[in-house]
Amino acid sequence: MPYSAIALSLDETVEQRLQRLNAELRTASAQTILRASLLREWADNITYVSSFGAESAVMLALIADVAPDMPIIFLETGMHFPQTLDYKDTLIERLGLSNVRNQTPDPEQRQASDPQNRLWKEDPDACCTLRKVRPLEPALDGFSAWITGRKRFHGGARLNLPVFEFSDGRFKVNPMASWTQDDVQDYIRHRQLPRHPLVDQGYPSIGCWPCTKPADNPNDIRAGRWAGQDKTECGLHVEKADRPRVF
């Protein structure tokens, strides 16, 4: 049944809405999931949080096809590769994105917690909290839902990723949850999207420069993130109650 043919109920609970959406759209295309989310479920009340990393061009292109003026949040940690910042500008221009918002860490918190910019080495969880997790909270104010680019093939906690979920008071939409690595690369080629310049240098997943290395395991796309540590996530997609306690 087309998504537009299903009426919304103002009496739905969160659980009922999740059940309805995942039943309706769990096998739908990313384009259909996005259109249902942007035009029906959360019109003018949804954002996309983008790292402008190795695979970000795909989601950004899909969004640009539907709503190029949709708010897009970029967490400007102050630790991005220069190539990432250049790539961000390239994608904004190429795709006609008109509402990309830079969100930076609180200056007072950064000065108090990381005056020498060495927190990444001493306590990477605390660094992610300072530069990503805490800045995201005010950036999401006013939005009932946000879109992510997570995919099940990334492994770890993402293996059982649903298309729609509810976390810390907001809905999360994962339109590309079922995509494979081949799907991503095929779409980049099909749309002739520019690639992040570090991909050709062996970086299949790109975060902040101190904690990102070329991946040494071709079967683990995130092998270069926090290499040699137990850490696998920055914390953005971890429930507040489950996040490490830091400062």
N, C-alpha and C positions, 0 to 999 in steps of 0.2 A: 504493500500500500504506500503511495507517495506520502512523504512526511507532511505535506500541506493539507492532507485530507483528515488528519487526526486533530480533533479539537482539544484544547487545553482545558484543564479543570483547575479552578482556583482553590479547590478543596484538597488537592493532592498533598500528601506528606512527602518529605524528602525521599523516603524509601520507595513510595509509589512512583514518584517521578523517575527515579533511577531505574526501577524495574521497567517502566514504560519505555524509556529511552533506549536502554540496553536491549530490550526485546525488539524494538522497532528498528534500531540502527546498528546492531552489533555486526552485521555482515554488509552494511552499506559502504559505498565508496567514501573516501575522505571528503570529496567534493559535496556529497549529499549530507554528510555529517556536519560539515561546516555551514552549509546553507540552512539546515534546520536549526543550528545553534545561533547563527548570526541574524537570521531573518525572522525566526519564529520564537524560539525559546527565551533568548536573552538579548533581544534587539536593543542596541545602545547601552547594554549593561554587561558587556563581555570584553575581555582583552586577551592579548596573546603575549606571553613572556618569552622573549627570544634571546638566545645567546649570540646570535649571528655567527654560529659555529659551522662545523663541517657539513651538516645536513640542513641547516636553517633555511636555505634558499627555497627548498621544496614547500615547506609550510607557508612561507611568506608569499610565494607565487600563488599558492592556492587561495590564500586570504585576499591577495590583490585582485584576483579574478572576481571576487564577490563584493568586497568592501575595502578598497585601498585606503580609506580614511579611518579605518578601525584603529582604536588606540593599541599601540604596540609598546611594551615596556622592555627597555634594555637596561640591565643592571650594570652600570658603569662602576666596576669594582676598583678601578685605578690600577689593576694588575693584568689587564688584557694585553695580548700580543699586539704590537702596532699593526700587524697584518689584519687582525680582526677589526680594528677600528676603521681601516681603509676599506675592508670588505663590506662593513656596515654601510658606509657612504655609497659604495658601488651598488649595493642591492636597493637602497632607498631610491636612488636615481633610476635604476633600470626598471624597477617594478612600480614606480610612481607612488610609493608609500608616503602619506602626507601627515601622519600623526604618530611618529616614533618619539617616545619620551625617555630621556636618560634619567635614571634614578641612581643617585650616588649615596655612599655611606654618610651617616651623620658626622659632620666635621669634628664636633666635640667628642663623640664616642670614639672616632678613629684616633684622634690625638691622645685620648686617655688610654686606649687599649693597645694601640700600635703606633707609637710615635716614630719608631725607626723602620717601619714597614718590614718587620721581621716576624710577625706573628704567624705567617704561613709556615715558617720553619719550626717554631716553638710549639704551636698548637693549631694545626690546620682546621680542626673543627671550630675553634674560636674565630679563626680568620674568616671562614665561610659564613659564620653567624654574623660577624661584623659587616662584611662586605656584600653579602647576598641576602641572607635570611631576614635580618632586621630591616634593611631597606625595602624589601618586597612588601612588607606589611602595609606601610602607608601608601605604597604605589597601587595596591589593590583596593584601597578605600573607594567605596562607591560602585564596585563591581560585584555582581552576584556570581559570576563564573569567569574562569580563565582557561585558555587553551594552552596545551603543552605539545611539544614535539616528540614525546617519548614513544618508544616502540618496544615490542616484546623481544625482538631479537637482540636488544642491548643486554639482555640477561639479568642476573641478579634478582632484585625485587621487582623487576619489570616483566618477568616471564608471564605472569598472570594478569597483566594490565587490562582492565576493562576499558571500553570506549568512554563511558561516563562514570564518574565517581564523585564522592562528596567528602571533603576534608577541611577541617578547621573552619567550618561555617560557610564554605563556598563549593559550588560545583566545579569540577575539573573535566575538561573535554580533551580526549586523546584521539583525534581523527585518524592518526597514522599508526595506531596501536598494532594493527595486523600487518603492516608493511614489512617486507623483507629488505635486506641490504640491496639485493638486485632491483627491487621496486624503486628504491631511492635513486640508485644510479641510472636506471632506465628513464626515470622522470626528468632527472637533471639533463640527460642527453636529449630527450624528446623536446623539452622546453628551451634547450640551449642556454641553460642558466650558468652564470659564472660560478666557478668553484673557489672555495676558500684557498688562498695561495699556500697554506701549510699542508693541505691534503697531499699534495705531490711530494712533500718532504717526510711522509710517513705518519702524519697525524690524522687518524680517522675520527677522533673525538677531541674537541678543542675547548679548553676552559682558560683559566688564568695561567700565565706563563710559568710561575714558580712550581706549579703542581701538575703540569702537563708535559709529557714526553712522547716521542714517537712510540707507537705500540709495537711490542716485540712478539705479540701473539696474534697472528692473522685471524684466528677464530674468536677473538675477544676484542670487539671494537673499542671498548673502554679500558683496555689494558694499560694505556699510557696515562690514565688519570689516577693520581695519587699512587703511582707505582711503588710497590714494596710496602704498602701500608694496608691495614684492614679497611680503611675508609674507601667507600665506593660511591657515595652520594654527597652532594654539598649540603643537603638538608632542606632544600626548597620543597622536596616531595616527601618529606618525612613528617608524620604527625607531630605536633608540638610536644605532646606527652612523651614521645619516643626519641626526641632529639637529645644529644648529649648536653649536660648542664655546663655552661661556660660563662665566665665572668658574670 
